[in-house]
């Protein structure tokens, strides 16, 4: 068999076992932000001195600074 025929088969087989960006990220830690001006983008007023929690790709909590305290331990730790 020629190299031209083997190369596509090899590439297909090896790409099957390579990690994708979504699977390689796994579980990302939660990120806590505070003290920023938060512009929502839906014509509602901005939140001065805001605080927000980002878990993965989503905002899971939004409010004013000191309305809620960040977690003291990282996610998954007890």
N, C-alpha and C positions, 0 to 999 in steps of 0.2 A: 504494500500500500504506500502511496506517495504521501509526502509531508503535507501537501495541499489538502488531502482528504482527512488526515488525522488531526490537523490543527483545529478546524471547527468543532470536531467532536471533543477534543481536549478542552477547548474553551467553554463549551456548554457544560461539561461535567465539572470543571473546576469552579465555574460561576455558581453552581448549585450549592457549593459548600462555603462560599465566601459570605461573611456577615453583611447584612444590609444596614443602612444607616439607622433605620427604626429599631432593629433588633440589637444593634451594638450599643445604643444609648441606654438600654435597660431602664431602670428606674432612676430618674433624676431626683436630686434632693429638692425639697421645698425651699423657696427663696422668699425672704421677708424684706420688704422695702418700706421705708418711712421717711417723712419729712419732705416729700416731693410735691410739686403741683401736678395733680392728675387731671388730664384732659380726657373726658369720656369719649367725645366724638359724636354724640347723638344730640347736640345742641343743648344739653343740660349744662348747668354751671360747673366750672372747674372746682375741684376739691383742693383747697389750700392745706398744706401740712397733712397730706394724706398718708395712709398706711395701706399696704395691700400684700396679699399672700399669693404667690404663683406656685402652683404644683403641676409639673409637667408642662403642658402648653396652655393651661387655663388659669385665669384669675379665680381663686376659690373664695377670697374674702376681700372686700374693699370698704374702707371707712376712714375716719379721722385718726390722726396720730394719738396714741394713748387710749383709744377706745378698746383696744385688745392688745395683749402682749404676745410677742412671738413665742413659739415653743422653745423650751429650754434644752431639750435633747433632740438630736437629729431624728428624722423619721426612721422607724424600724428599730430604734433602740429603746430599751425599757429601763 
